[in-house]
Amino acid sequence: MKPRYQALRTISNIYRYGGVTFLMFGIFGAILISEDIYGRFNVGVFLTALIGVIFSSLGSIAIGELIQLVVSIEENTRASTQLLARLVRNQQGENQQPGA
């Protein structure tokens, strides 16, 4: 079966890989912004930034996975429809044969 919706697959990959990339750079950024001008580490700022980065990146990854799920559902629905159509044609062919 020929894959369809290539644009949605590409967008899904952008969201998923973008979310992972944002998570990696976000953790590094959270560490950087947690130090004040005197070189002291502020745990509150770090945890707040880290929580924000985690939720943002997980949201992006989830959107990518949701798009992939919708495309997979469409593929499975199309395959089921084709199979049912083939079964109906076979059943109709059996019913039209005389004298069994």
N, C-alpha and C positions, 0 to 999 in steps of 0.2 A: 504494500500500500504506500502510495506516494505521500510523504510528509507535507502538511499544509501549515499555513500561518508561520512562516519563517520569521517575519518581523516580530511576532509575539515571542517566539523563542529567543530571538536576539535581545529583546527588551528584558525578558526574564533573566538572561545571563548577565546583562548589565546591572540589574538590580542586585542579583545574588553576589557577583564578584565585587561590585561597588560597596555592598554592605560589609563584606569581609575586609576589604581594603580600608574602609572608613573605621572599622573596629581596630585594626592594627595601628593606623596613624592616630586614631583618637586616644588610644591608651598612652601612646608616646606624648601626645599633646597634653593630656591630663597631667602627666608627670611634670611637663615643662611649666604649665601654668600654676602648678601647686607651690612653686618656690617663689618666695617674695624677694624683694630687692636685697635683703640681707642674707639670702641663701638658706633661709629656714623653710622647712617643708610644712605646708598647711594641709593636714589630713582632711579637714572638712571640705575644702575646695577640691581636693583630689577625688574624694568619694562622690561629691556632687557631679563633677565632670565625668567621672567614670560611669556613673549610673545613667547620665544623659547619653553618653556615647554608646553604651550597651543597648539601651532601648531604641535609639535611633538606628543603629546598625541591624538589630534584630528585626525592626520594622521593615527595613529595606530588604533584608533576606526573606522575610515572610511574604512581601509583595511579589518578589521574584518566584518563590515557590508556589504562590497562589496562581500566578499566570501560568506556570508550568502545569499545575493541576487542572486548570480549565482546558488547556490544550490537550492534555491526556484524556480527559473526560470526552472531549469532542472526538478524538481518535477512536476510543472504545465504543462510543455511540455509533459512529460511522461503520465500524467493523461489525457491530451487532446488527445494524440495519441491513448491511450487505448479506450477512449470513442468513437472516430471516427471509430476505427476498429470495435467496437461492433455495431455501427449504420450501418456501411457498411454490416456487416454480417446479421443484421436484415433486411435490405433493400433487400439484395440478396435473403433471405429466402422468403420474401413476393412476389418477382417477379417470383419465381419458382413454386409457388402454382397454380395449374390449376383452371380455371374457377371461377372468383370472381364476 
